[in-house]
Amino acid sequence: MQITIEKVKDEELKPLYTDAAQLGFGKVFTDHMFTMVYRKGQGWVEPKITKYKPFEIDPAAVVLHYSQEIFEGLKAYAAEDGRILLFRPEKNAERMYHSAERICMAPLPVEYFLEGVKTLVNMEKRWIPKAPGTSLYIRPTLVGLGSALGVHPADEYLFYVILSPVSAYFKEGFKPISLYVEDVYIRAAVGGVGNAKTGGNYAASLLAGAKAQEKGFSQVLWLDAKERKYVEEVGAMNMFFVFGDTLVTPSLSGSILPGITRASVLELAEYLGYRAEERMISIDEVIAGAKDGTLTEAFGTGTAAVISPVGSLFYKGENYEINNFQVGPITQKLYDKLVGIQYGREEDPFGWVQEIGRF
Ligand SMILES: *Cc1c(COP(=O)(O)O)cnc(C)c1O
C-alpha cells in the first residue's frame, strides 16, 4: 500500500499538552489522521495521511440516516525502554472486518487497517504520553457514504483513524465501580447486532445509562433481551464473576461484543492457574453469590480501563456489595499482569505485544 502523506507544516502543528493528567478521554486529538475510501468498482483506494480536520459529506450519506457505522478502539503504549507497543492490533482489524460484514459494509482488509494504524501512530509518536497509565487511544472508524436516501447499503465507504492521548483511567487509584442492573431496557438481542462494534448499539444504550448515572451508578449491567434473566455485559465492558478460584464470564451468545480484553483475561487466568468458564450466568446466581459470599470478586474488561473492579450491584431496589466494595486479589493480579504486558514491563508469553517503532 502506497500511503500519500500530506504533512502539516511545522509552524502549524498543534501545541502539545502540558499535563497528561488533564487530558481526560478522547478530547484532544493529534495533528494528522489516516483516511482511505472504497468505491464500487474500484475497491479500497487512496490511502492518505492528512491534517486532522472536519469532513465534508453529502447530507444524504447512508451513515447519517441508516447508521452504517462501525468502530474500533485500541491503544499505543510507551514502554520505558523507548519501544512503542500495540496490544493484539490484528484482533481489532479482524473484529472490524466481521462488524463490517454484519452491517453490510465493504470490509476493510486486515493488512490495510494495520498498516494505516502503524504508519499514523509512528508519525504522531510525539503525542504518545509517557506518564504511568497514560496511552495514545486509537479510534479506527468505518462509515457508509453515498448520496441517495433509498434504504440500501452504501456504494462508497470512508475508513479513517484518529488518535487521542488519554490520561490514566484510574486517576484516584484502582477503585471499584457500582453498577445498576437494568431489568427494563435492553442493549441488544440475539439475532441483532450486539456482537458488532457499531454506534447503533451505543445509541440504544444511552437512555438507560443516563438514568443509572442520575441515580448515582457508574454504568448499567445489561441482562438478556428475552427473559431479563442472564447477565450480558456492561456498556463498553465484558463482565467476569469470581467464585473462589473460578472465573465465570457470559458466553458469546451473539448479543455480546466479543472483547479482546475478555479473550486475553480468559487466557491469562488459565495461565496463572485459575479456572475460567464461559457459560450463561443468571443474575439470580450472581445475587445469591453476593449475598452468601461465594461470589468473591467481580470486574469488567475493556480497552479503556483494561480491568475495572465492580464493588456493588443494584438490582430490583436492593444494593448488593461484593467483597465489601474492595478490590479483590484476583482482580488486582490480572490487572497488574495484563497492564504490565501492555506496557512491556512484564514478560509476554503469549506474543500479544507488538513493537511498531521507537522513540
Ligand atoms: C469495545 C467493547 C467492549 C470491550 O472490547 P475490548 O476489545 O476488550 O476493548 C465490550 N463491550 C462493548 C459493547 C464494546 O463496544
Ligand as a Chemical Component Dictionary entry (heavy atoms), coordinates in Angstrom:
data_LIG
# 
_chem_comp.id                   LIG 
_chem_comp.type                 NON-POLYMER 
_chem_comp.pdbx_formal_charge   0 
_chem_comp.three_letter_code    LIG 
# 
loop_
_chem_comp_atom.comp_id 
_chem_comp_atom.atom_id 
_chem_comp_atom.alt_atom_id 
_chem_comp_atom.type_symbol 
_chem_comp_atom.charge 
_chem_comp_atom.model_Cartn_x 
_chem_comp_atom.model_Cartn_y 
_chem_comp_atom.model_Cartn_z 
_chem_comp_atom.pdbx_ordinal 
LIG C1 C1 C 0 -15.446 -2.380 22.683 1  
LIG C2 C2 C 0 -16.456 -3.017 23.554 2  
LIG C3 C3 C 0 -16.119 -3.905 24.595 3  
LIG C4 C4 C 0 -14.697 -4.189 25.005 4  
LIG O1 O1 O 0 -13.921 -4.763 23.980 5  
LIG P1 P1 P 0 -12.335 -4.717 24.060 6  
LIG O2 O2 O 0 -11.909 -5.332 22.776 7  
LIG O3 O3 O 0 -11.938 -5.510 25.242 8  
LIG O4 O4 O 0 -11.949 -3.278 24.182 9  
LIG C5 C5 C 0 -17.149 -4.502 25.305 10 
LIG N1 N1 N 0 -18.443 -4.230 25.032 11 
LIG C6 C6 C 0 -18.801 -3.388 24.051 12 
LIG C7 C7 C 0 -20.244 -3.136 23.806 13 
LIG C8 C8 C 0 -17.826 -2.743 23.277 14 
LIG O5 O5 O 0 -18.199 -1.884 22.325 15 
# 
loop_
_chem_comp_bond.comp_id 
_chem_comp_bond.atom_id_1 
_chem_comp_bond.atom_id_2 
_chem_comp_bond.value_order 
_chem_comp_bond.pdbx_ordinal 
LIG C1 C2 SING 1  
LIG C2 C3 SING 2  
LIG C2 C8 DOUB 3  
LIG C3 C4 SING 4  
LIG C3 C5 DOUB 5  
LIG C4 O1 SING 6  
LIG O1 P1 SING 7  
LIG P1 O2 DOUB 8  
LIG P1 O3 SING 9  
LIG P1 O4 SING 10 
LIG C5 N1 SING 11 
LIG N1 C6 DOUB 12 
LIG C6 C7 SING 13 
LIG C6 C8 SING 14 
LIG C8 O5 SING 15 
# 
